[in-house]
Amino acid sequence: MVTIGLALQRRMLDSASRHLGPTAGGFVRDVCVRQLNTPFEGIEYHQLTALLKAIQADAGPLLGQSASDALAADVIQLLTDVDAGIPGRVIGNVSRVMGPSADPFLRAVCGKLNIELDIIDRTTLPMIADAARVDALPLLGEEAARAVQTAVARSANSRPAVMAAQIVAAARRHAGPAGETFVRELCRTRFACDLDQIEPDGLEPLAHAIRTEGAAVIGTAGAIAFVRAIAGAPTSPDDGVRAKVVEIARQYVGPAAEEFLRRGCRKQGMPWEGVDYEHMMWLAEVVRAESAPLIGKQSADDFARAVRGLLVGGK
């Protein structure tokens, strides 16, 4: 039997990372050892079906939980980052009412409360908003003072323009396209809004929902997408080399050359469509053994030598 080639290994790991997240390579390797008792680099073509079934079965409870936990952690970190931007948003919102005087005005208000403007957070905003209205009243009048109060208060839940995009990027980073689909659907079903409408106050509940509901959905959806993506992975995209081998084979075994090659590969447990340059040394020995009874040892040796020659002049 034939071990899968390096090119196929790379295609499988790239696809796993794309659909199951950045830790998927280690997950696939672990499944090979745990379920098939074979290291990934030692997997043979005839084991691929069993490997795909094992990956699909294990992805939900194992990889899905890891991906959902990592995504939830990123959402919580995003909330921290959003909160860190509150001082700037407060100044920006109040400046729409007071212009350039917003910064010194707010620093004076915070100073009276023994609070530093640069480190205020959502817990102190209601108190600052009330104090800002009181201090603005004699300067700006009732209507503008209330506008200042509202500007300060709403800064707690002002949604940064890039927040939704950051959530999408995290979902794709940890779980591939299935991660984004899951998060968008979760917002619609659990929070009755689109992801683009989620507010900072909704980030913590969103993270909790991701952590509790994400494992099965992310893992299963990602595994299905992965299995579909690599169903054709054993087919090498380098079909030019196979055409060259067929051309050589016709010189030695005639019009049935391609069927001869397919049968020889199949006997060794490898699909003909998976053959590429890295298999030429192996294939040369296959055609030598298979053709010798038909065309004799000398011609079989010449046939094998011609196939090996593709490694020198074929690319």
Number of C-alpha atoms within 10 A of each C-alpha: 13 16 15 22 21 12 16 18 16 13 15 21 21 18 22 28 22 22 28 35 28 19 16 22 18 15 20 25 15 17 20 24 14 12 13 15 12 16 14 20 13 14 21 16 18 16 15 16 11 12 19 20 13 18 25 18 15 19 27 22 15 15 28 29 22 22 29 28 20 19 27 26 18 18 24 17 15 19 20 13 12 20 20 16 19 23 23 14 22 25 24 19 22 24 17 13 16 19 12 13 12 19 19 12 18 24 16 17 23 21 12 12 13 9 15 15 21 13 12 19 16 17 9 15 20 16 15 22 25 18 17 25 23 17 16 22 15 10 10 16 11 14 11 16 23 19 21 28 22 18 23 27 21 17 24 24 17 19 18 13 9 9 21 18 13 14 23 20 17 21 28 21 22 29 34 27 21 24 32 21 17 18 23 18 16 20 20 13 11 11 15 12 15 15 20 16 14 19 17 20 14 14 20 17 16 21 24 17 17 27 20 14 16 27 22 19 21 34 31 23 25 28 27 19 21 24 22 13 16 19 14 12 19 22 16 21 15 13 14 13 19 20 12 13 24 20 15 18 23 14 11 16 19 13 13 11 18 19 12 19 22 14 16 20 23 13 11 14 16 21 20 19 17 22 24 21 20 12 16 20 16 15 22 21 18 17 21 22 16 16 23 15 10 12 15 11 14 11 16 23 19 14 25 24 16 15 25 21 14 17 15 8 7 13 8
